[in-house]
Amino acid sequence: MCVIEGDKLRGHLETMVLSVLEKGEAHGLEILRRLQEAGRGALCLKEGSLYPALYRLEEAGKIAAVWEDQPHGRRGARRHIYRLSSKGKRALTQVRTEWASFVQVIGGIVGAPT
Amino acid sequence: MNDSTLIDLRTSAERAVRPVRAAVARKRRMREELLAHLTAIFEEEAEKLSDEQAALDRAKERFGDAQELSAQIQGTVPWTEWFTYFTERFILFREGESVLAHAARSAAFISGLFAINLLLVPLALMIRGRPQEIGRMEFAFFAACIVLSGLFFGMTLLGHGIREAMFRGASARSLPLAVVYSLTSALLVPVGGFIIIWISTGDVASGYAHFRFLSWFAFLVPVVLIAAVRQIATEARDDNEWESLQID
């Protein structure tokens, strides 16, 4: 069941990508699999939308990408393998701290269970 | 996966990438990466559904709307790439145009760049308090502009010649022509250097000294030209395949 989709999801996509790349390098489809697994079916994302987020993160130097050596599948093209950079690791640490205080403050105001 | 499915998947990737205003290299990367993703999800769905058409529809649905994706991708292209984008659009060979027209556009591009310098040089000299040098410098820049435009015109023609003689279909290949074009290209840089120095200083001996100096490096010109033509010919084949897809 989709609980988080569209703009609500896109606003946090880059942070979530950094987080799943912390587990190790991955290509686009593997990143999506990790996101869906971590979201336990609540995240609904059109798969193409992942790539603008990856390109932005790469442009910002938070992730690095290399082409895989062999093309994927019998007729496929090559995939890019993404990994977290040291700048990305620092950004992730900072976002986690900000997120924790955001949840605490807003959660306290709206009376959400903690 | 049959050929028509592959074309369908390539078309889906191309719909998202073609409208993006970005450098050619960036668009090549996007095409290949998006196609790899589409192929992978198609294979996943084909295994689940055991129906190629249904798998194709499902893969496109999972991938999302191409127009929306295109707009999102455009937002990731840095503004600094706009110069590259417009330069490439101006100087790259366009399928169907004549070789002469392409050579003229290359020459016009160099003339344009020098024209900007022709405007900036007097300004710079005025600011530095050396207005007496304006006439001489403007003449030197103008001479360099004419000679370099000619060089680019010639190099573009020779590049097309080398492409025909070395990298086209086997029937069009010709080793003697490739050698003639390569030797001519080796001569262009020292001759161009001689003319620039001769015109701007009025001294033939000085022009000849530059000719002799540049001749040491002349052999590099055909090597670089052939390598560039080979790379461009390979990439152009791929680009033409993508651009021939009907995306409307």
Contacts between the chains, C-beta under 8 A, distances in Angstrom:
chain1	res1	chain2	res2	distance
A	27	B	36	7.7
A	28	B	33	7.0
A	28	B	36	7.8
A	28	B	37	5.2
A	29	B	37	6.0
A	29	B	40	5.1
A	29	B	41	7.0
A	46	B	62	7.3
A	46	B	63	6.7
A	46	B	64	2.8
A	46	B	65	7.1
A	46	B	68	7.8
A	46	B	69	7.6
A	47	B	37	6.7
A	47	B	41	6.6
A	47	B	62	5.1
A	47	B	63	5.3
A	47	B	64	6.5
A	48	B	16	6.4
A	48	B	34	6.9
A	48	B	37	7.6
A	48	B	63	4.7
A	48	B	64	4.3
A	48	B	66	7.6
A	48	B	69	4.3
A	49	B	64	5.9
A	49	B	69	6.6
A	49	B	72	6.4
A	51	B	30	7.4
A	51	B	33	6.9
A	51	B	34	6.6
A	51	B	37	7.6
A	51	B	69	7.6
A	51	B	73	6.9
A	52	B	69	7.3
A	52	B	72	4.0
A	52	B	73	5.3
A	52	B	75	6.6
A	52	B	76	5.1
A	55	B	73	6.9
A	55	B	76	4.0
A	56	B	75	7.9
A	56	B	76	5.1
A	59	B	76	6.4
A	59	B	78	6.3
A	71	B	36	7.7
A	72	B	36	5.2
A	72	B	39	6.7
A	72	B	40	6.2
A	73	B	39	5.7
A	73	B	40	6.8
A	73	B	43	6.0
A	74	B	1	7.2
A	75	B	1	5.3
A	75	B	6	5.5
A	75	B	39	6.7
A	76	B	35	7.3
A	76	B	36	5.4
A	76	B	39	4.0
A	76	B	40	6.9
A	77	B	31	7.8
A	77	B	32	4.2
A	77	B	33	7.2
A	77	B	35	4.4
A	77	B	36	4.3
A	77	B	39	6.8
A	78	B	32	5.8
A	78	B	33	7.8
A	78	B	36	6.2
A	79	B	33	6.6
A	79	B	36	4.4
A	79	B	37	7.5
A	79	B	40	7.8
A	80	B	29	7.6
A	80	B	33	5.3
